[in-house]
Every structure is written in structure tokens, then in C-alpha cells.
Amino acid sequence: MKFELGFVKKLENRLNEKNTLIQVVLGPRQVGKTTGVKQLIQRSKRPTFYASADKTIATPSLWIKEQWLAAKNLGEGTILFIDEIQKIENWSELVKSLWDNDNQNPKMNLVLLGSSSLQLQKGLTESLAGRFELIKVFHWNFLETKNAFACDLDSYLDYGGYPGAMKYVADYERWYLYIKESIVEAVIGKDILDSAIVERPSLFRQAFELLCSYPAQEISYTKLLGQLQDKGNTDLVKRYISLFQGAFLLKSLEKFSSKAIKVKSSSPKILPLCPSLVSLQLGKNLSKNNEIKGRLFELVVGAELNRLTGSLYYWRDGKYEVDYIYKEGSSVYAVEVKTARKRSLKGLKEFVKRFKYAVPVIVSYDNYEDFFKNPLDFMSLGS
């Protein structure tokens, strides 16, 4: 793959800094984390050492130390990359020990990555606090997919987000099985159910399918529970959603309010983090239906905003609503996604009337490419 994701340059820049912390590349499965790291290795002018824990390792603690020493022996300035690090038992404690022992006179940089974002995050919070920086990798957005595969918007809305699946778009059944078995089942069955305590696994799977059937829609916990085939409760569904978020499958948005208690008590707006996850549940050629296409378009705009470092919400008050409220520092942007299914801007006008500091933004089929090129610059211009 000649195409290079943006995280590669960001990682390269960080590794060129002095006193670099451990760099952790974190993101969903099958979006090019390993490929991007290998692209960086190929062009690096510094010594590099790449190791993967993907295969069965007899003595994990000894294996990590062996990779560490092998990298150090390449000389000062070496970059050690350890892939699938989460497969090593007690990996975070082992890395902490090696890192702290060498911290007085560090000779190399360390980059950690793996396919299971949940297991990686668990290890980071347990042992490596203050020693690492995250570099988040996301599902491919429209421009990334277009540049790599020359697809149009409709094709992206139907099948986009996972580069490995794009070669199967002409054969929906094959595409469907790839997404379901190689990606979703790997995340739910291996990354989550094998590593986290999940009550009622069958209900957990049902909840995921149901949530992905409501792209960019607000849905109450009561409605969610009413559509599940098994009995559950609100706390259980919230726990499920938290796990899906940790695995980079979806994002749950709270309602924007100046009162924190209203934010916490609001119904969530559900963002499956790429269109593929919706097509897996609702079927093929969704872009041919204007209603669903509008939902998918709203979804990919929200997923792009979710990549940014600020906080993302939605807003609704009675008959007024705004698709997204993006807040970063003192800046607030009210983002309305205009599609064939939704032409009114009453909600946007009402929001900026009530919150005079907010910048109104409209993303439509006419200007979406400008939005994807640089969302912050686009929003700063207002509408």
C-alpha cells in the first residue's frame, strides 16, 4: 500500500524529539497500524528493531527482555517497535521495569502497538502512567479512502472504513463475511469477551447489532432495552456501550447542556465509527435510499469530528436540535449536517441565538470535501 496515513508522520515527528516518552499507537483493528509502522521503518535513517508477539512465546518475560537488549545493541538512537504487545502476559509491568531501569541514560525509543485496543488501554492504565503518549489511529475517513481506492462518496457510505474490505465491494456476500468474521467477530469475540467480564454475552452481541442499526440517531435506554430479546437494565447497556467505545467500534454522544446533570442523564446519540458497521446490519446499497444516505452522511461527519481532541455532543430542546456541538477550550461550534432528508436550519439558528458565543457551521453534499481536508479550519470560517 503506497498510501500513508497521517499518524505515520506524527509518530515520526515525536520520535525525532529529545526525551521522548513511550509512544503507543492505539486504534481499531484492520486500519493500517502495523502497515504504517513498517512504512516508517523502511524510510528511517536511524537503526530500527521490529518484533511481534503474534506467535506463541514460551517465556514472555524473557522474550521482551531479549527484544530490548537486541535493540540496544544496535546502538544509540535505535527505535524498538513491539507489535501485538498485549498478547504478552503482564507486559506492562515488564516494560515498566525495563524502561525505568534505562531511564537515566536512555539509548533508544520505544513504540508499542497491537490489535486489541481494550487490552492495550488496560495495561497502560495499570502500570505505565506518566511514561507514555498515545497516538490514536481511526477508521479511514472519506478522503483517505478516496485517495487510496478512488472511491466516490456513495461507495464510501456503503462500504468504507476498513481498507482490507475495499477489494470485495463488488461481491457483497464476500465483503459482508470479511467484515463480520475478520473484524467484528475478532473484536467482540477476542478483544472484548476474552479480556473483559461481560454479563450475558448473547445480549452483548444483540446490543451491538441494535446500536449499529441507529446511525447518528438519539435513542433512549428504555427503547434500547425494549428491542433487546433478553432482559437487561440501563446500567448493563451503559457498560456494553463503554466496552464498544473502548474497542473503537462506536461513540456515544451526550446532549450538550450548560448543566452537567442534564448531560449525564441524557439519552445517547449513537455513532458507529465507520459506515461498514451500519451496512453490516442494514444491508447493501444503502446510499440509494435518501433517508438512510442522509443518516450515513451525518454519521461520517460526526466520526470525523470525533477524531479531534475536543469534546463532541449533540443538542436538542423540544422541536429544536443540532446534529453536533464540538467544544474545544472556550470555542464552541454548532455543526448542522444538511442533506436531502433534512433542509431546515431552525435548530442551528435557535442554538446560536441562545449560545451567542457558538459558531454556526453547515456541512453539506456541496462542501464536505473541504470539511474533511481540515475540519478545524473549515469550522473556524463559520457559515
C-alpha positions in Angstrom: 0.0 0.0 0.0 1.6 3.2 -1.2 -0.9 5.4 0.7 0.3 6.7 4.0 -1.9 7.5 7.0 -1.4 10.7 8.9 -0.4 9.0 12.1 2.9 7.9 10.5 4.2 11.5 10.2 3.0 12.3 13.7 4.8 9.3 15.1 8.0 10.2 13.1 8.0 13.8 14.5 7.6 12.6 18.1 10.5 10.1 17.7 12.7 12.9 16.5 12.2 14.9 19.7 14.5 14.7 22.7 13.5 12.8 25.8 10.6 11.0 24.0 8.2 9.0 26.2 7.0 5.6 25.1 4.8 6.0 22.1 1.6 3.9 22.0 -0.2 3.5 18.7 -3.8 2.8 19.5 -6.9 2.2 17.4 -9.3 -0.3 15.9 -8.4 -3.5 14.1 -7.5 -3.6 10.4 -6.9 0.1 9.8 -3.2 0.0 9.0 -1.3 0.5 12.3 1.3 -2.2 11.6 1.5 -1.2 7.9 2.1 2.4 8.8 4.8 1.5 11.3 6.6 -0.6 8.7 6.4 2.3 6.2 8.2 4.4 8.9 10.8 1.7 9.4 11.5 1.5 5.7 12.4 5.1 5.4 14.0 5.7 8.8 17.6 6.8 8.8 18.0 5.6 12.4 18.5 1.9 13.5 15.2 0.2 14.0 14.2 -3.1 15.5 10.7 -4.6 14.9 9.4 -7.5 17.0 5.9 -9.0 17.1 4.4 -11.1 19.8 1.8 -12.5 17.4 3.2 -16.1 17.7 3.2 -18.3 20.8 6.0 -17.4 23.1 7.3 -19.9 25.7 8.7 -17.4 28.2 7.1 -14.0 27.8 9.2 -12.1 30.3 12.4 -13.4 28.8 11.2 -12.6 25.2 10.6 -8.9 26.0 14.0 -8.6 27.6 15.6 -10.3 24.6 14.0 -7.8 22.2 15.0 -4.9 24.4 18.7 -6.0 24.5 18.8 -6.8 20.8 17.6 -3.3 20.0 20.0 -1.6 22.4 22.9 -3.5 20.8 22.2 -1.7 17.5 23.4 1.5 19.1 22.2 4.8 20.5 19.2 6.2 18.8 17.6 2.8 17.9 13.8 2.7 17.8 12.3 -0.5 19.2 8.8 -1.4 17.8 6.9 -4.1 19.7 3.7 -5.2 17.9 0.9 -7.2 19.5 2.4 -6.4 22.9 -1.0 -7.1 24.6 -0.5 -10.8 23.9 2.4 -10.9 26.4 1.2 -11.7 30.0 2.0 -8.9 32.4 3.5 -6.9 29.6 3.0 -3.5 31.1 4.9 -4.4 34.3 7.8 -5.9 32.3 8.0 -2.8 30.0 7.8 -0.5 33.1 10.8 -2.3 34.7 13.0 -2.1 31.6 12.0 1.5 30.9 12.6 2.7 34.4 16.0 0.9 34.7 17.2 2.6 31.5 15.6 5.9 32.1 18.7 7.6 33.5 20.6 7.0 30.3 18.2 6.0 27.6 19.7 4.8 24.3 16.6 4.1 22.3 12.9 5.0 21.7 10.1 2.6 22.3 6.9 2.2 20.2 4.1 -0.2 21.3 1.1 -1.3 19.3 -1.4 -4.1 19.0 -4.7 -5.2 17.5 -6.7 -5.1 20.8 -7.2 -1.5 21.9 -9.0 -2.6 25.0 -6.2 -4.8 26.3 -3.6 -2.2 25.5 -5.5 0.5 27.4 -5.9 -1.8 30.4 -2.1 -2.3 30.6 -1.4 1.4 30.1 -3.6 2.5 33.0 -2.4 -0.3 35.3 1.4 0.3 35.1 2.7 2.9 32.7 1.1 6.1 33.9 3.2 9.1 33.1 5.5 7.2 30.8 3.7 7.2 27.5 1.9 9.2 24.9 -1.0 8.0 22.8 -1.2 8.3 19.0 -4.7 7.4 18.0 -5.4 5.8 14.6 -9.0 5.9 13.4 -11.2 4.2 10.8 -10.4 5.6 7.4 -12.4 8.7 6.6 -13.8 9.6 3.1 -10.7 11.4 1.8 -8.3 8.7 2.9 -10.4 6.0 1.3 -10.9 8.1 -1.9 -7.1 8.8 -2.2 -6.2 5.1 -1.7 -9.0 3.4 -3.7 -10.5 6.2 -5.9 -14.0 5.6 -4.5 -16.8 8.1 -4.6 -18.9 9.3 -1.6 -21.7 6.8 -2.2 -19.3 3.9 -2.3 -17.7 5.1 0.9 -21.0 5.4 2.7 -21.9 1.9 1.7 -18.6 0.1 2.3 -16.0 2.4 3.7 -13.8 2.5 6.8 -11.8 -0.7 6.5 -9.2 -0.7 3.8 -8.9 -4.5 3.6 -12.5 -4.9 2.7 -12.5 -2.5 -0.2 -11.3 -5.1 -2.7 -14.5 -7.0 -2.0 -17.1 -4.3 -2.6 -18.2 -5.8 -6.0 -19.2 -9.0 -4.1 -21.4 -8.0 -1.2 -21.6 -11.5 0.3 -17.8 -11.8 0.4 -17.5 -8.2 1.8 -20.1 -9.0 4.4 -18.3 -12.1 5.6 -15.0 -10.4 5.8 -16.3 -7.5 7.9 -18.4 -9.9 10.1 -15.8 -12.6 10.7 -12.4 -11.0 10.3 -13.2 -7.7 12.0 -16.3 -7.5 14.1 -16.2 -11.1 15.5 -12.4 -10.6 16.2 -13.1 -7.5 18.2 -16.2 -8.8 20.1 -15.2 -12.4 20.5 -11.5 -12.0 21.1 -10.7 -8.4 22.2 -13.7 -7.9 24.4 -15.3 -11.2 25.6 -11.9 -12.8 26.2 -10.4 -10.0 28.2 -13.3 -8.3 30.0 -16.0 -9.6 32.3 -19.2 -9.3 30.3 -22.6 -10.3 31.7 -24.8 -12.1 29.2 -22.6 -12.4 26.1 -25.5 -13.1 23.8 -27.2 -9.9 24.9 -23.9 -8.1 24.4 -23.9 -9.2 20.7 -27.5 -8.2 20.3 -26.9 -4.8 21.7 -24.0 -4.2 19.2 -26.2 -5.1 16.3 -29.0 -2.9 17.5 -26.8 0.1 18.2 -25.3 -0.1 14.7 -28.8 0.0 13.3 -29.3 3.6 14.6 -26.5 5.6 12.9 -26.3 9.1 14.1 -29.6 8.8 16.0 -30.6 9.6 19.5 -32.1 6.6 21.2 -33.3 6.2 24.8 -32.1 3.4 27.0 -35.7 2.4 27.5 -36.1 2.0 23.8 -32.9 0.0 23.5 -34.0 -2.3 26.3 -37.4 -2.8 24.7 -35.9 -4.0 21.5 -33.4 -6.5 23.0 -34.6 -10.1 23.1 -33.2 -10.8 26.5 -33.8 -8.9 29.8 -31.3 -6.3 30.8 -31.1 -3.0 32.6 -29.8 0.5 31.9 -26.6 0.1 33.8 -25.8 -3.1 31.8 -26.4 -1.4 28.5 -24.2 1.5 29.5 -21.5 -1.0 30.4 -21.8 -2.5 27.0 -21.6 0.8 25.3 -18.5 1.7 27.3 -16.8 -1.5 26.0 -17.8 -0.8 22.4 -16.3 2.6 22.8 -13.1 1.3 24.2 -12.8 -1.0 21.3 -13.2 1.9 18.8 -16.4 0.4 17.4 -18.8 3.2 18.2 -19.1 6.6 20.1 -22.0 7.5 22.4 -22.7 11.3 22.5 -24.3 13.1 25.4 -26.6 16.0 25.0 -24.9 19.5 25.3 -26.1 21.5 28.2 -24.7 24.2 30.5 -25.8 22.0 33.4 -23.7 18.9 33.9 -26.5 16.9 35.5 -28.6 17.2 32.3 -25.6 16.0 30.2 -25.2 12.8 32.3 -28.9 12.0 32.3 -29.5 12.4 28.5 -30.3 9.7 26.0 -27.2 8.8 23.9 -26.8 9.6 20.2 -25.1 6.6 18.7 -22.2 6.9 16.2 -20.9 3.6 14.8 -17.4 4.8 13.9 -17.5 3.7 10.2 -20.2 3.1 7.6 -19.2 -0.6 7.2 -20.7 -1.3 10.7 -24.0 0.0 9.6 -24.1 -1.8 6.3 -23.4 -5.0 8.1 -26.7 -4.6 9.9 -28.9 -2.8 7.4 -27.8 -4.3 4.1 -26.2 -3.3 0.8 -26.6 -0.2 -1.4 -27.8 2.0 1.5 -26.8 5.2 -0.3 -29.6 4.6 -2.8 -32.1 5.4 -0.1 -32.1 9.2 0.6 -33.2 8.8 4.2 -30.5 6.3 5.1 -27.9 8.1 3.0 -28.6 11.2 5.0 -28.1 9.3 8.2 -24.8 7.8 7.0 -23.5 11.2 5.8 -24.4 12.7 9.2 -22.6 9.7 10.7 -19.3 10.2 8.8 -19.3 13.9 9.6 -19.6 13.0 13.3 -16.9 10.4 13.1 -14.6 13.0 11.6 -15.3 15.4 14.5 -14.7 12.5 16.9 -11.1 12.4 15.7 -10.4 15.9 17.0 -9.1 16.5 20.5 -12.1 18.4 21.9 -15.5 17.2 23.2 -18.4 16.2 21.0 -22.1 16.4 21.9 -25.4 16.8 20.2 -28.2 19.3 21.2 -31.9 19.0 21.3 -34.6 21.0 23.1 -38.1 20.3 22.2 -38.6 20.8 18.4 -35.1 22.3 18.1 -32.0 20.2 17.5 -28.4 20.5 16.2 -26.5 17.5 14.9 -23.2 18.1 16.6 -21.8 20.5 19.2 -18.0 20.5 19.2 -16.3 22.2 22.1 -12.5 22.7 22.5 -11.4 25.1 25.2 -13.5 28.2 25.0 -14.5 27.6 21.4 -17.9 26.1 20.6 -19.1 25.1 17.1 -22.6 24.1 16.3 -22.5 21.8 13.3 -25.5 21.0 11.2 -25.3 18.4 8.5 -27.6 19.3 5.6 -28.9 16.5 3.4 -31.8 15.7 1.2 -33.7 14.4 4.2 -33.2 17.5 6.3 -33.3 21.0 5.0 -34.4 23.1 7.9 -31.8 25.1 9.9 -34.2 26.2 12.7 -32.3 24.3 15.3 -29.0 25.8 14.3 -30.4 29.3 14.4 -32.0 28.7 17.8 -28.8 27.3 19.3 -26.7 30.3 18.3 -29.4 32.6 19.5 -29.2 31.0 22.9 -25.5 30.5 23.0 -24.2 33.6 21.3 -20.6 32.5 21.6 -21.2 29.5 19.3 -20.0 29.5 15.7 -22.6 28.0 13.3 -21.3 25.5 10.8 -23.1 23.8 7.9 -21.7 20.7 6.2 -23.5 19.6 3.0 -23.0 17.5 -0.1 -21.6 20.6 -1.7 -18.8 21.3 0.7 -18.0 18.1 2.5 -14.6 17.6 0.8 -13.4 20.9 2.2 -14.6 19.9 5.6 -12.7 16.6 5.5 -9.5 18.3 4.4 -9.3 20.3 7.6 -12.3 20.2 9.9 -11.0 22.9 12.3 -10.1 25.3 9.6 -13.5 24.7 8.0 -15.4 25.3 11.2 -13.4 28.4 12.1 -14.7 30.1 9.0 -18.3 29.5 10.2 -21.4 29.5 7.9 
